[in-house]
Amino acid sequence: MNFIQEIKIENYKCFNNFKADRFKRVNLIGGRNNVGKTSFLEACLLCLVDEHSSIYSRLLEIQTHRNLVNTVLRRQDRREDLKNLILDNQNISITINGDKNLYIKNEKL
């Protein structure tokens, strides 16, 4: 079974020159507030989304989803909205080929 061997992030938000390695089968990301946990995951997402999109549109999409989630979370009485926002009637499929070829494909049901 192949695993991610290394992730490098340069010049993205709080990461000037970041390298993470020694990944195992299961990995946890933890830390105090404002240390870059979400930025780390966003950077990983940027590597995995459609390669034909521009970086700007990917970042805009990430920020839009974060703003929508924050808006829904502020409205405690609208939990169904959060469920619809996250699921959005999509089937997410992930394909991993070897150590280098990673794909995530979103398809509507």
C-alpha positions, 0 to 999 in steps of 0.5 A, spaced: 500 500 500 502 506 498 502 512 502 504 520 501 511 520 503 512 528 503 508 534 502 512 541 501 508 548 502 512 554 499 509 561 500 502 559 502 499 563 507 503 562 514 507 557 510 514 560 507 517 553 506 514 548 510 515 540 509 512 534 512 514 527 512 514 520 515 506 519 514 503 513 516 496 510 514 493 514 519 495 521 520 492 527 525 493 534 524 492 538 531 495 544 534 493 551 537 488 556 534 491 560 528 497 555 527 495 553 520 491 547 520 486 549 515 491 552 511 495 546 511 489 542 508 487 548 503 494 547 500 493 540 500 486 541 496 489 545 491 494 540 489 488 535 488 483 539 485 482 540 477 488 542 474 485 546 469 482 551 474 486 557 476 490 558 482 485 564 483 479 560 482 481 555 487 482 559 492 476 563 491 472 557 492 475 555 498 474 562 501 467 561 499 465 555 502 469 557 509 464 563 509 458 559 507 460 554 513 461 560 518 454 563 516 450 557 517 454 555 524 452 562 526 444 560 525 444 555 530 436 554 528 438 552 521 442 545 522 439 542 516 442 548 511 449 545 514 447 538 512 445 541 505 451 545 504 456 539 506 453 534 502 450 538 496 448 532 493 455 530 491 459 523 490 466 524 492 471 519 489 478 519 490 483 515 486 490 514 488 495 511 483 502 509 486 506 515 490 505 521 485 498 520 482 493 523 486 486 524 484 479 527 487 473 527 483 467 530 485 461 528 481 453 530 482 449 524 484 
